[in-house]
Amino acid sequence: MVTPDEATQIARPWALASLPVSGGEVGLYEFELGYVAWAKVPPSDPDRPPEVIGAPLAVVDKETGELSTWPSLSPQGVAELYEREMAARRRFPEEVRQVLAKAGWRSDRNVAARVSAWLEGLYAAEPELERRLPVFPVARRMLEEFGGLSFRQLKQPGVATGGFDVQFWPTQGRVLADLFAEFGADLGMPVFPLAWYEDGPSDIVVAADGRVFLLHEAGQFLVGGSPDEAVTRLVRGEAFAEVDDQGEVIG
């Protein structure tokens, strides 16, 4: 475990390189996962503009001692960003996070207002749809975090799967109420549409228990047993296991 003194020593070369005027002097703010560091600068002449505006900060990880640079925020704000980033790293592998980030995702993303407006319009246009395709908690959470994102799957050399476009709702597109309601009835629980999938084209839905399925003209497939597993496998372009009408993997 890195101590405050060790964190200071780690941060000094960074402080000197980023702001030579600091002479390598470092300020430190400790939080659960590490230390936020900043280069201390001498007080400026009150009659002159400050020499440094918007200087970056650094974080020294308590466990590894790794130093990373962060935007010019308060130490508390940088600590919050770092904690969210570490949580995201635990959720998704690096290559998955890169694809999601490029699409506009971040660990604190929330488009709840957009999702609510989309649902309101959807149900207003077809009142019976709210009964047939109710939005349940796991569906709303996924839409609020990933709604509106689009990306192209990764394509691994020599692998037949992957490389298709994925578009998360809400967006203009189809809501195949009969298909989704029928699949939900067979499954024994409601499902809700999550995304459009280029291959087919076809549709991705989430069930009330968190499983995510692909409804394709060639059959029905399990994308993932949980939302995060499904997102990971979607981004990676992995093969999906075929399931029967009850959602059980065939074979």
Phi, psi and omega in degrees: 000128182285131179271166177303319179296319179294321178297321178298316180295322179294322186278342185299313178300321177298314181298318181293321181288321184280325179221087183304330181297342181285340184066016181084007178285137188234138168262151188223136173234119183269138171221183191301319186265349183176209182227129171273128182240148174217151180281125178280135178241148179298150178303137181275161175296124182299342180269002181235154177298151178298146182285334185233125176231131176068035180292142179289165174243171179229158172236132173254117182291133182294325185277317188255339186079004180292136179255132177227151182260149186221165183294169181282088177233180173293156176305321178295321179294320177295319179300319179295316178300317182296318180297319178294321180295318179294323177296320178295323179294328177288331182283314189231143174297161185304314184293331177288316179298323180296316179295315180296317180297320178297328179282347179115005179279148169214167189294337180252019183296137178206113179247044184302320182296319179294319179296316180298318179296319179296314180296319179300315179293321181297312183286328179293324181289332182215083187307326181294341183294328181296328177283320184282325181230070179289145176271125184250169190306313184293325178294316180296318180299317181294318179294321181293330180272320187248354185305133179087350179283147173220144180204163172258132180300152171293152180233113181275137179303134177079005180249135185286333184271168176092174177086009180261158176280143176234131180232111177283142171292164359278134176202170175292136181166196186260144170237101186274082188302317182296315180299313184292318180294321179294317179295319178298320178296318178295322183287335181087016177199156182291152172234160180220140182293137180247318190203157172262138184239128189298323184293114179128291352294165183217182189231144178250131181232156174245139177269164183298339179268005175097351176289147182240132185235153171253124177257105188242156179298338180272352181150191179244138188224146175273118177279317180192151180281351178213161180304313183292323176297319180296315179298317179299313182290326176297312182296317182289343181074032181285160177288146180254143181279133178289143180234161175275186184296339179267006178083010180271138181296132180279128180080000000 
